Amino acid sequence: MMLADAVGHLLPSWVAGATPVGSVNGHTDSSLLIAEGDESDRSVAQYRPDVAVVLNADDDHPETFAGTGDVVGTLTDFAVGAKALVVCADDAGARKVTSRVRSHGGVQVVTFGETAGADVRLLSAEPSQKGSAVTVLDLDGTRVSWTVRTPGRPAVLASLAAYTAGRVLGERPESLAAGLSGFRGVRRRMQLVGERRGVRVVDSFAHHPTAIAADITTARELAGGRVIVAFEPCGSTRVRVLGARMGVALAAADEVVLLPVRDAVPSSASLASRGAMEEAAVGAGARVRQVGGLAEAADVVAALAAPGDVVLTMGVGEVAGLGALLLAPADRPLTFV
């Protein structure tokens, strides 16, 4: 989606799984198509793009993959079908994809990231309450800057991916920088939902340990006070395999409110327990409160939060609606202390 805005002057067609702020998740205009692939069911390996972009390869989707190596294999199958691969030099899994693609031959590889030697190298990302001011060393050795309007390092790296892909497509640095600076962000990707009585509510789609840790780190940069996370685990297989690691990641928050496990796909198997997640979080120093649902979560969070705090609503399911409850009008029962 960032890439679609970066090359907006080309009037691209595009389709994505998530939804940009103030827009929709697909648009048809020209023969240039920008598509967000999904590796969760391995279907991305069937794509044959001119330019493939890989930001990371991690042990996600345990219901489909047998670990990081399996994910790397699928993303390699995706990348070797392209004419060019734009890939992050900072991520260990992505580097394995790069190595395999290079050994395969026939694909132009262009890297981006903070790592020394990256083709498009991040020189600085100055954070603010509204995002980051980014400066990179371009392919031609010049410095290029733009603004990322979503806070956090993941958004910065996503902008580098979009910029690098645009350069591979032959677009001018200044045009790409202008397009990226105008991108308003993605719904549920560290999206500021609102503020009430000095408490900021931010919504996050994070549901993997790596993403959970990254978004809590970002929330910490935004907070004048504490970080309170309301997390809804999704997927019993995911919770059974990754639950303890999720708990450790959640422990970076000051307070954790843990909603019930939700299965997005109905199954005859029993729901996974939150027990291992809570135990790991407590063992890592977290204060955890289990709740029975959204309404109870709203009551607990509202009682905890104080001016200066950031409330991070996090997960895949109904937790996305928690912000609306917390930011209800003053005549409603929920009030921050």
VOBA-1610 file (N, C-alpha, C; in pm, whole numbers, padded with zeros to 5 digits, always signed):
BEGIN
Met+00082-00120+00000Met+00000+00000+00000Met+00086+00125+00000Met+00196+00124+00072Met+00290+00236+00066Met+00342+00252-00076Leu+00372+00140-00141Leu+00424+00146-00277Leu+00323+00209-00372Ala+00195+00178-00353Ala+00092+00235-00439Ala+00091+00387-00427Asp+00110+00441-00306Asp+00116+00585-00289Asp+00248+00641-00341Ala+00356+00567-00321Ala+00487+00614-00367Ala+00489+00634-00518Val+00421+00546-00592Val+00416+00558-00738Val+00276+00602-00782Gly+00211+00680-00697Gly+00075+00722-00727Gly+00062+00798-00857His+00168+00867-00900His+00165+00941-01026His+00149+00849-01147Leu+00176+00719-01129Leu+00158+00621-01236Leu+00016+00566-01241Leu-00068+00606-01146Leu-00207+00561-01137Leu-00216+00408-01134Pro-00147+00344-01037Pro-00144+00197-01035Pro-00277+00137-00991Ser-00303+00016-01034Ser-00407-00066-00971Ser-00343-00134-00851Trp-00422-00160-00747Trp-00362-00224-00631Trp-00468-00298-00550Val-00421-00398-00476Val-00508-00476-00389Val-00429-00518-00266Ala-00493-00512-00149Ala-00423-00542-00025Ala-00517-00611+00072Gly-00460-00682+00169Gly-00540-00748+00270Gly-00590-00651+00375Ala-00505-00556+00413Ala-00544-00454+00510Ala-00599-00332+00436Thr-00649-00234+00512Thr-00714-00118+00453Thr-00641+00009+00490Pro-00601+00090+00392Pro-00537+00217+00423Pro-00632+00311+00496Val-00577+00397+00579Val-00658+00497+00647Val-00723+00589+00543Gly-00854+00604+00555Gly-00927+00693+00466Gly-00947+00641+00326Ser-00928+00510+00306Ser-00939+00455+00171Ser-01000+00316+00177Val-00987+00242+00067Val-01034+00104+00059Val-00915+00015+00027Asn-00937-00118+00028Asn-00822-00207+00013Asn-00802-00257-00129Gly-00857-00187-00227Gly-00832-00221-00365Gly-00876-00111-00458His-00812-00104-00576His-00843+00001-00672His-00796-00044-00810Thr-00874-00015-00912Thr-00837-00050-01050Thr-00821+00077-01131Asp-00705+00090-01197Asp-00682+00207-01280Asp-00600+00173-01403Ser-00478+00121-01384Ser-00389+00097-01497Ser-00343-00048-01498Ser-00257-00079-01594Ser-00207-00217-01608Ser-00096-00248-01508Leu-00047-00146-01437Leu+00050-00170-01330Leu-00026-00213-01206Leu-00004-00337-01163Leu-00075-00392-01048Leu+00022-00411-00932Ile-00013-00356-00817Ile+00062-00375-00693Ile-00025-00458-00600Ala+00023-00576-00560Ala-00057-00668-00480Ala+00018-00706-00353Glu-00055-00706-00241Glu-00001-00756-00114Glu-00025-00906-00108Gly+00082-00985-00109Gly+00069-01130-00104Gly+00052-01180+00037Asp-00003-01299+00052Asp-00025-01360+00183Asp+00038-01499+00182Glu+00138-01517+00268Glu+00206-01646+00272Glu+00136-01748+00359Ser+00029-01708+00429Ser-00029-01794+00533Ser-00077-01929+00479Asp-00120-01934+00353Asp-00167-02060+00294Asp-00077-02107+00180Arg+00042-02049+00170Arg+00143-02080+00069Arg+00105-02032-00071Ser-00009-01969-00089Ser-00052-01931-00224Ser+00041-01829-00287Val+00115-01753-00205Val+00206-01653-00260Val+00311-01717-00350Ala+00340-01844-00329Ala+00440-01913-00412Ala+00393-01930-00556Gln+00263-01910-00581Gln+00209-01922-00717Gln+00220-01792-00794Tyr+00256-01681-00725Tyr+00266-01552-00793Tyr+00387-01551-00886Arg+00377-01474-00993Arg+00490-01455-01085Arg+00504-01306-01112Pro+00550-01230-01013Pro+00558-01085-01029Pro+00682-01042-01106Asp+00678-00920-01156Asp+00801-00861-01211Asp+00895-00825-01096Val+00839-00769-00989Val+00918-00733-00870Val+00854-00797-00748Ala+00931-00882-00679Ala+00886-00943-00554Ala+00949-00865-00438Val+00871-00843-00332Val+00921-00771-00215Val+00905-00861-00092Val+01013-00880-00017Val+01011-00960+00106Val+01068-00877+00220Leu+00983-00848+00320Leu+01029-00771+00436Leu+01089-00859+00544Asn+01031-00978+00566Asn+01083-01065+00670Asn+01034-01208+00646Ala+01097-01301+00713Ala+01056-01442+00712Ala+01072-01494+00853Asp+00959-01523+00918Asp+00960-01563+01058Asp+00875-01689+01074Asp+00874-01745+01195Asp+00803-01871+01220Asp+00655-01844+01245Asp+00593-01774+01152Asp+00452-01740+01164Asp+00365-01852+01105His+00234-01844+01132His+00134-01936+01078His+00170-02084+01107Pro+00182-02120+01234Pro+00219-02258+01269Pro+00114-02360+01227Glu-00008-02316+01196Glu-00110-02407+01146Glu-00078-02453+01004Thr+00015-02384+00936Thr+00053-02416+00798Thr+00198-02457+00785Phe+00286-02390+00858Phe+00430-02408+00840Phe+00494-02479+00960Ala+00603-02549+00931Ala+00676-02623+01034Ala+00797-02544+01083Gly+00786-02414+01090Gly+00895-02333+01140Gly+00946-02235+01036Thr+01047-02155+01077Thr+01099-02050+00991Thr+01154-02104+00859Gly+01222-02218+00864Gly+01278-02275+00742Gly+01172-02305+00638Asp+01057-02350+00683Asp+00946-02379+00593Asp+00894-02250+00529Val+00884-02144+00609Val+00841-02014+00556Val+00943-01963+00454Val+01070-01975+00486Val+01176-01934+00394Val+01163-02006+00260Gly+01132-02135+00265Gly+01116-02211+00141Gly+01004-02157+00054Thr+00890-02127+00115Thr+00777-02074+00039Thr+00808-01938-00019Leu+00871-01851+00060Leu+00905-01718+00010Leu+01013-01724-00098Thr+01101-01824-00090Thr+01199-01844-00196Thr+01129-01883-00326Asp+01032-01974-00317Asp+00955-02013-00436Asp+00886-01891-00498Phe+00837-01802-00413Phe+00776-01678-00460Phe+00878-01590-00531Ala+00995-01573-00469Ala+01094-01479-00520Ala+01161-01525-00649Val+01187-01655-00663Val+01257-01701-00783Val+01168-01695-00907Gly+01038-01672-00888Gly+00950-01654-01002Gly+00945-01512-01052Ala+01022-01421-00986Ala+01020-01279-01022Ala+01141-01243-01107Lys+01134-01124-01167Lys+01249-01071-01239Lys+01346-01002-01143Ala+01289-00944-01036Ala+01372-00876-00936Ala+01316-00902-00798Leu+01406-00910-00700Leu+01368-00927-00560Leu+01416-00807-00481Val+01324-00741-00412Val+01355-00634-00318Val+01340-00695-00180Val+01446-00695-00098Val+01446-00776+00023Val+01520-00705+00136Cys+01471-00724+00259Cys+01530-00660+00376Cys+01662-00727+00414Ala+01765-00646+00432Ala+01896-00697+00471Ala+01908-00713+00622Asp+01810-00662+00699Asp+01820-00663+00845Asp+01759-00788+00908Asp+01673-00858+00836Asp+01599-00970+00892Asp+01669-01102+00859Ala+01690-01185+00962Ala+01764-01310+00943Ala+01695-01404+00844Gly+01563-01418+00856Gly+01491-01504+00764Gly+01495-01454+00622Ala+01481-01322+00605Ala+01487-01263+00472Ala+01625-01281+00410Arg+01729-01276+00492Arg+01864-01299+00439Arg+01879-01441+00386Lys+01812-01537+00449Lys+01816-01675+00398Lys+01746-01684+00263Val+01635-01612+00249Val+01568-01607+00119Val+01663-01548+00015Thr+01730-01439+00050Thr+01824-01374-00041Thr+01932-01470-00086Ser+01989-01544+00009Ser+02096-01638-00024Ser+02048-01746-00121Arg+01929-01798-00098Arg+01876-01903-00185Arg+01845-01850-00324Val+01791-01730-00330Val+01757-01671-00460Val+01884-01643-00540Arg+01986-01592-00473Arg+02112-01565-00543Arg+02176-01693-00594Ser+02167-01800-00516Ser+02225-01926-00562Ser+02147-01985-00678His+02019-01953-00683His+01934-01999-00793His+01970-01929-00923Gly+02001-01799-00914Gly+02040-01721-01031Gly+01921-01672-01112Gly+01946-01572-01195Gly+01844-01523-01286Gly+01752-01416-01231Val+01770-01377-01104Val+01685-01276-01042Val+01773-01162-00992Gln+01739-01038-01030Gln+01807-00922-00977Gln+01770-00905-00829Val+01868-00892-00741Val+01842-00878-00598Val+01887-00738-00553Val+01795-00665-00492Val+01825-00532-00439Val+01783-00530-00293Thr+01875-00495-00204Thr+01849-00502-00060Thr+01826-00362-00002Phe+01756-00360+00112Phe+01734-00236+00185Phe+01745-00264+00334Gly+01773-00161+00412Gly+01780-00178+00556Gly+01889-00094+00618Glu+01910-00114+00747Glu+02012-00041+00822Glu+02147-00108+00812Thr+02150-00234+00774Thr+02273-00312+00765Thr+02372-00248+00668Ala+02498-00240+00709Ala+02602-00188+00621Ala+02608-00275+00495Gly+02613-00210+00382Gly+02617-00284+00257Gly+02482-00299+00190Ala+02373-00262+00258Ala+02243-00265+00194Ala+02243-00167+00077Asp+02177-00204-00031Asp+02177-00119-00151Asp+02107+00014-00126Val+01996+00012-00056Val+01931+00134-00006Val+01943+00127+00145Arg+02027+00214+00202Arg+02062+00200+00343Arg+01997+00309+00428Leu+01935+00267+00536Leu+01876+00360+00631Leu+01986+00432+00708Leu+01988+00564+00697Leu+02086+00643+00770Leu+02030+00693+00903Ser+01903+00733+00903Ser+01843+00780+01027Ser+01692+00771+01017Ala+01629+00754+01132Ala+01483+00756+01145Ala+01452+00824+01276Glu+01424+00953+01270Glu+01400+01032+01389Glu+01253+01022+01429Pro+01222+00957+01543Pro+01082+00936+01581Pro+01018+01062+01636Ser+00887+01071+01620Ser+00808+01177+01681Ser+00675+01116+01722Gln+00588+01196+01780Gln+00456+01147+01821Gln+00371+01108+01700Lys+00406+01157+01583Lys+00324+01133+01464Lys+00391+01044+01361Gly+00511+00993+01389Gly+00577+00908+01291Gly+00727+00918+01298Ser+00792+00924+01182Ser+00938+00929+01176Ser+00983+01010+01056Ala+01094+01083+01072Ala+01161+01149+00961Ala+01274+01058+00917Val+01266+01009+00794Val+01355+00904+00745Val+01453+00962+00643Thr+01579+00923+00655Thr+01681+00957+00555Thr+01754+00831+00514Val+01770+00811+00383Val+01837+00691+00332Val+01949+00732+00237Leu+02041+00639+00218Leu+02142+00650+00114Leu+02091+00573-00007Asp+02067+00643-00116Asp+02005+00585-00233Asp+02102+00495-00311Leu+02047+00425-00409Leu+02128+00341-00495Leu+02241+00417-00563Asp+02217+00545-00594Asp+02319+00625-00664Asp+02410+00700-00568Gly+02397+00676-00437Gly+02485+00739-00339Gly+02438+00872-00284Thr+02324+00920-00330Thr+02269+01046-00279Thr+02180+01018-00157Arg+02156+01124-00079Arg+02068+01113+00037Arg+01928+01158+00000Val+01830+01080+00047Val+01690+01108+00018Val+01613+01100+00149Ser+01518+01192+00169Ser+01443+01195+00294Ser+01293+01199+00267Trp+01217+01143+00361Trp+01072+01151+00357Trp+01018+01134+00497Thr+00888+01151+00511Thr+00821+01136+00640Thr+00733+01013+00639Val+00741+00932+00745Val+00651+00818+00764Val+00552+00859+00872Arg+00424+00852+00840Arg+00322+00907+00930Arg+00265+00803+01028Thr+00324+00683+01029Thr+00291+00580+01128Thr+00412+00561+01218Pro+00397+00562+01351Pro+00512+00547+01438Pro+00569+00405+01435Gly+00698+00395+01466Gly+00759+00263+01483Gly+00852+00220+01371Arg+00946+00135+01408Arg+01045+00085+01312Arg+00982-00001+01201Pro+00882-00085+01229Pro+00823-00163+01119Pro+00771-00074+01006Ala+00711+00040+01039Ala+00662+00131+00935Ala+00778+00193+00858Val+00887+00223+00928Val+01005+00278+00861Val+01059+00178+00759Leu+01073+00052+00801Leu+01126-00050+00709Leu+01031-00075+00593Ala+00900-00068+00618Ala+00804-00084+00509Ala+00819+00029+00409Ser+00847+00150+00456Ser+00867+00262+00363Ser+00995+00243+00281Leu+01099+00186+00343Leu+01221+00156+00268Leu+01194+00053+00159Ala+01113-00048+00193Ala+01078-00150+00093Ala+01005-00086-00025Ala+00909+00002+00004Ala+00834+00068-00101Ala+00924+00157-00186Tyr+01011+00232-00120Tyr+01102+00321-00193Tyr+01194+00239-00285Thr+01250+00131-00231Thr+01343+00050-00309Thr+01273-00015-00428Ala+01152-00064-00406Ala+01077-00122-00517Ala+01049-00017-00624Gly+01017+00104-00580Gly+00994+00212-00675Gly+01118+00244-00756Arg+01233+00239-00692Arg+01359+00265-00765Arg+01387+00153-00865Val+01357+00029-00827Val+01374-00083-00921Val+01282-00066-01042Leu+01166-00006-01019Leu+01074+00022-01129Leu+01118+00140-01214Gly+01224+00208-01171Gly+01279+00318-01251Gly+01229+00455-01216Glu+01161+00468-01099Glu+01104+00597-01062Glu+01208+00686-00993Arg+01185+00818-01000Arg+01279+00916-00944Arg+01269+00924-00792Pro+01382+00942-00725Pro+01382+00949-00578Pro+01288+01054-00523Glu+01290+01175-00579Glu+01207+01283-00524Glu+01059+01254-00539Ser+01020+01187-00647Ser+00880+01152-00668Ser+00835+01047-00567Leu+00919+00947-00544Leu+00888+00842-00447Leu+00879+00899-00306Ala+00972+00988-00271Ala+00973+01048-00137Ala+00846+01128-00113Ala+00802+01201-00215Ala+00680+01280-00201Ala+00558+01190-00181Gly+00551+01082-00257Gly+00440+00989-00243Gly+00437+00922-00107Leu+00553+00882-00057Leu+00560+00818+00074Leu+00522+00914+00185Ser+00561+01039+00175Ser+00529+01138+00278Ser+00379+01164+00287Gly+00308+01138+00178Gly+00164+01159+00179Gly+00083+01040+00226Phe+00148+00926+00246Phe+00076+00805+00286Phe+00027+00817+00429Arg-00103+00796+00452Arg-00165+00823+00582Arg-00160+00705+00678Gly-00111+00589+00635Gly-00104+00475+00724Gly-00210+00371+00693Val-00211+00266+00773Val-00300+00152+00753Val-00383+00131+00879Arg-00509+00103+00860Arg-00595+00077+00975Arg-00542-00041+01056Arg-00543-00025+01188Arg-00502-00128+01283Arg-00352-00154+01281Arg-00274-00068+01218Arg-00128-00080+01223Arg-00074+00039+01301Met-00073+00027+01434Met-00034+00136+01525Met-00111+00263+01489Gln-00242+00245+01475Gln-00332+00355+01438Gln-00383+00425+01564Leu-00366+00555+01570Leu-00420+00632+01681Leu-00572+00637+01667Val-00641+00575+01763Val-00787+00572+01759Val-00844+00701+01817Gly-00780+00753+01920Gly-00826+00876+01982Gly-00760+00899+02116Glu-00799+01006+02180Glu-00743+01042+02311Glu-00855+01095+02399Arg-00851+01056+02525Arg-00951+01103+02620Arg-00888+01119+02757Arg-00906+01236+02815Arg-00854+01265+02948Arg-00705+01232+02962Gly-00631+01263+02856Gly-00487+01244+02858Gly-00441+01104+02831Val-00533+01012+02798Val-00499+00873+02766Val-00513+00853+02616Arg-00407+00808+02553Arg-00410+00782+02409Arg-00440+00635+02385Val-00530+00608+02290Val-00566+00471+02254Val-00514+00444+02114Val-00429+00341+02102Val-00366+00304+01975Val-00404+00160+01945Asp-00436+00132+01818Asp-00481-00001+01779Asp-00375-00072+01697Ser-00352-00200+01729Ser-00246-00279+01665Ser-00300-00416+01624Phe-00261-00461+01506Phe-00300-00591+01454Phe-00203-00701+01499Ala-00099-00666+01573Ala+00008-00761+01606Ala-00045-00885+01675His+00000-01002+01629His-00041-01128+01692His+00069-01233+01685His+00190-01193+01648His+00308-01279+01651His+00406-01218+01752Pro+00483-01299+01823Pro+00572-01244+01926Pro+00662-01131+01878Thr+00718-01144+01758Thr+00806-01039+01706Thr+00730-00909+01688Ala+00611-00916+01630Ala+00531-00796+01606Ala+00479-00737+01737Ile+00442-00823+01831Ile+00396-00776+01962Ile+00506-00694+02029Ala+00627-00748+02030Ala+00739-00679+02094Ala+00767-00546+02025Ala+00764-00545+01891Ala+00793-00422+01817Ala+00690-00314+01846Asp+00562-00351+01851Asp+00459-00250+01872Asp+00456-00200+02016Ile+00490-00284+02112Ile+00499-00235+02250Ile+00618-00139+02263Thr+00728-00168+02195Thr+00841-00077+02194Thr+00800+00059+02138Thr+00723+00057+02029Thr+00676+00182+01970Thr+00583+00255+02064Ala+00491+00183+02128Ala+00400+00246+02224Ala+00478+00310+02338Arg+00586+00247+02380Arg+00670+00303+02487Arg+00728+00438+02445Glu+00762+00452+02317Glu+00815+00579+02267Glu+00709+00688+02266Leu+00581+00649+02256Leu+00472+00745+02250Leu+00422+00786+02388Ala+00446+00703+02487Ala+00384+00721+02617Ala+00461+00818+02705Gly+00386+00907+02770Gly+00446+00988+02875Gly+00441+00914+03008Gly+00350+00815+03015Gly+00335+00734+03135Gly+00356+00587+03104Arg+00256+00507+03137Arg+00269+00363+03121Arg+00211+00316+02988Val+00244+00191+02954Val+00185+00122+02839Val+00095+00011+02892Ile-00032+00019+02859Ile-00131-00082+02899Ile-00176-00154+02773Val-00158-00285+02769Val-00193-00364+02651Val-00314-00451+02680Ala-00414-00441+02594Ala-00526-00535+02595Ala-00509-00625+02474Phe-00479-00752+02500Phe-00442-00845+02393Phe-00544-00956+02378Glu-00585-00981+02254Glu-00675-01092+02223Glu-00601-01196+02139Pro-00562-01309+02198Pro-00496-01415+02121Pro-00593-01474+02018Cys-00540-01509+01903Cys-00625-01565+01798Cys-00561-01691+01741Gly-00639-01799+01735Gly-00593-01924+01676Gly-00536-02019+01778Ser-00604-02130+01802Ser-00558-02223+01905Ser-00422-02282+01874Thr-00398-02318+01747Thr-00267-02372+01711Thr-00159-02268+01736Arg-00184-02144+01697Arg-00088-02037+01718Arg-00059-02019+01867Val-00164-02023+01949Val-00145-02003+02093Val-00068-02120+02154Arg-00099-02242+02111Arg-00027-02358+02166Arg+00121-02353+02131Val+00154-02311+02008Val+00294-02312+01963Val+00369-02187+02009Leu+00305-02072+02002Leu+00373-01946+02024Leu+00331-01874+02152Gly+00235-01933+02227Gly+00178-01863+02342Gly+00280-01819+02445Ala+00375-01904+02481Ala+00474-01867+02582Ala+00560-01750+02534Arg+00596-01753+02407Arg+00675-01642+02351Arg+00592-01513+02346Met+00463-01526+02316Met+00376-01409+02321Met+00376-01349+02462Gly+00367-01436+02562Gly+00366-01389+02699Gly+00490-01312+02734Val+00607-01362+02694Val+00733-01292+02720Val+00733-01156+02651Ala+00684-01152+02527Ala+00679-01024+02454Ala+00585-00926+02522Leu+00470-00974+02569Leu+00372-00888+02635Leu+00426-00829+02765Ala+00522-00897+02826Ala+00575-00852+02954Ala+00648-00719+02943Ala+00675-00671+02822Ala+00737-00539+02805Ala+00639-00427+02839Ala+00510-00457+02848Ala+00410-00358+02888Ala+00406-00346+03039Asp+00348-00236+03087Asp+00334-00217+03232Asp+00215-00296+03287Glu+00109-00305+03209Glu-00010-00381+03247Glu-00058-00459+03126Val-00100-00583+03147Val-00152-00667+03039Val-00292-00713+03076Val-00387-00685+02990Val-00524-00734+03004Val-00545-00838+02895Leu-00568-00962+02937Leu-00568-01074+02845Leu-00710-01123+02818Leu-00755-01106+02693Leu-00888-01152+02653Leu-00885-01301+02622Pro-01003-01365+02611Pro-01006-01507+02575Pro-00948-01534+02438Val-00899-01657+02419Val-00850-01701+02289Val-00967-01707+02192Arg-00945-01657+02073Arg-01048-01658+01969Arg-00999-01741+01852Asp-01084-01831+01801Asp-01052-01905+01679Asp-01126-01843+01563Ala-01051-01790+01466Ala-01112-01726+01351Ala-01185-01828+01263Val-01134-01951+01261Val-01195-02057+01180Val-01256-02160+01276Pro-01386-02186+01265Pro-01449-02284+01355Pro-01380-02419+01347Ser-01366-02484+01463Ser-01298-02613+01469Ser-01363-02699+01575Ser-01355-02831+01554Ser-01408-02924+01654Ser-01312-02940+01771Ala-01188-02897+01752Ala-01089-02907+01859Ala-01118-02803+01967Ser-01077-02833+02089Ser-01101-02741+02199Ser-01011-02618+02187Leu-01060-02505+02237Leu-00982-02383+02236Leu-00856-02398+02323Ala-00751-02334+02280Ala-00629-02335+02359Ala-00647-02250+02485Ser-00576-02285+02587Ser-00581-02210+02712Ser-00485-02090+02708Arg-00519-01986+02784Arg-00430-01872+02798Arg-00324-01897+02905Gly-00330-02013+02970Gly-00247-02037+03087Gly-00098-02022+03062Ala-00046-02086+02957Ala+00098-02080+02931Ala+00142-01939+02897Met+00055-01865+02827Met+00087-01727+02793Met+00095-01641+02919Glu-00003-01656+03006Glu-00003-01577+03129Glu+00116-01615+03217Glu+00142-01744+03229Glu+00254-01789+03312Glu+00386-01732+03263Ala+00406-01734+03130Ala+00530-01680+03074Ala+00539-01529+03095Ala+00427-01460+03081Ala+00426-01315+03101Ala+00458-01280+03245Val+00394-01347+03338Val+00418-01322+03480Val+00563-01356+03515Gly+00612-01468+03459Gly+00749-01507+03484Gly+00850-01405+03434Ala+00810-01329+03331Ala+00898-01225+03276Ala+00875-01090+03341Gly+00790-01087+03446Gly+00772-00965+03523Gly+00646-00886+03496Ala+00553-00943+03416Ala+00431-00869+03381Ala+00326-00879+03490Arg+00238-00779+03491Arg+00116-00784+03571Arg+00002-00813+03475Val-00063-00927+03494Val-00163-00976+03397Val-00297-00990+03464Arg-00400-00948+03392Arg-00539-00967+03436Arg-00614-01036+03323Gln-00667-01156+03349Gln-00751-01223+03251Gln-00894-01169+03263Val-00958-01147+03148Val-01096-01101+03146Val-01178-01195+03058Gly-01311-01187+03074Gly-01398-01279+03003Gly-01448-01230+02869Gly-01424-01103+02835Gly-01473-01051+02708Gly-01445-00904+02695Leu-01500-00845+02588Leu-01469-00707+02553Leu-01518-00607+02657Ala-01641-00624+02704Ala-01697-00529+02800Ala-01616-00528+02929Glu-01579-00647+02977Glu-01498-00653+03099Glu-01360-00593+03075Ala-01304-00617+02958Ala-01174-00559+02926Ala-01181-00407+02930Ala-01289-00351+02876Ala-01305-00205+02877Ala-01311-00152+03020Asp-01385-00219+03107Asp-01394-00176+03247Asp-01258-00180+03315Val-01184-00289+03293Val-01054-00306+03359Val-00955-00202+03309Val-00948-00184+03176Val-00853-00087+03119Val-00888+00054+03165Ala-01016+00089+03164Ala-01057+00223+03206Ala-01021+00250+03351Ala-01028+00146+03435Ala-00991+00162+03577Ala-00840+00176+03595Leu-00762+00117+03504Leu-00617+00121+03516Leu-00556+00250+03462Ala-00611+00300+03349Ala-00544+00406+03274Ala-00551+00541+03343Ala-00441+00617+03330Ala-00430+00751+03387Ala-00367+00842+03283Pro-00380+00973+03299Pro-00322+01067+03202Pro-00175+01039+03174Gly-00140+01041+03046Gly-00004+01011+03004Gly+00016+00869+02957Asp-00079+00780+02992Asp-00067+00640+02950Asp-00106+00622+02804Val-00051+00518+02743Val-00095+00470+02612Val-00162+00335+02632Val-00285+00324+02584Val-00356+00196+02582Val-00341+00137+02443Leu-00284+00018+02437Leu-00261-00050+02309Leu-00358-00166+02297Thr-00458-00153+02210Thr-00551-00263+02184Thr-00489-00348+02075Met-00471-00478+02100Met-00384-00559+02015Met-00445-00695+01988Gly-00438-00739+01862Gly-00485-00871+01824Gly-00567-00866+01697Val-00624-00981+01660Val-00691-00995+01531Val-00841-00976+01540Gly-00904-01008+01652Gly-01048-01020+01658Gly-01123-00897+01705Glu-01217-00917+01798Glu-01306-00810+01839Glu-01237-00703+01921Val-01115-00726+01962Val-01041-00625+02038Val-01030-00495+01960Ala-01046-00501+01828Ala-01043-00379+01747Ala-01153-00283+01788Gly-01260-00333+01849Gly-01369-00247+01893Gly-01353-00191+02033Leu-01245-00228+02101Leu-01227-00184+02239Leu-01205-00033+02248Gly-01134+00023+02152Gly-01108+00166+02154Gly-01236+00248+02155Ala-01337+00205+02078Ala-01463+00279+02073Ala-01531+00280+02210Leu-01520+00170+02284Leu-01577+00165+02418Leu-01503+00258+02513Leu-01371+00258+02502Leu-01290+00339+02592Leu-01306+00489+02566Leu-01334+00523+02441Leu-01344+00664+02404Leu-01489+00711+02397Ala-01579+00637+02462Ala-01721+00671+02460Ala-01744+00809+02521Pro-01857+00875+02486Pro-01887+01008+02541Pro-01889+01008+02693Ala-01878+01126+02749Ala-01865+01140+02894Ala-01987+01090+02971Asp-02104+01082+02905Asp-02222+01035+02977Asp-02231+00884+02982Arg-02130+00816+02923Arg-02125+00671+02930Arg-02049+00629+03055Pro-02062+00505+03100Pro-02006+00466+03230Pro-01855+00456+03234Leu-01787+00443+03120Leu-01643+00422+03123Leu-01570+00554+03137Thr-01492+00566+03240Thr-01413+00688+03260Thr-01273+00649+03307Phe-01175+00721+03255Phe-01038+00698+03299Phe-01015+00767+03433Val-00930+00707+03515Val-00902+00764+03647Val-00818+00892+03635
//
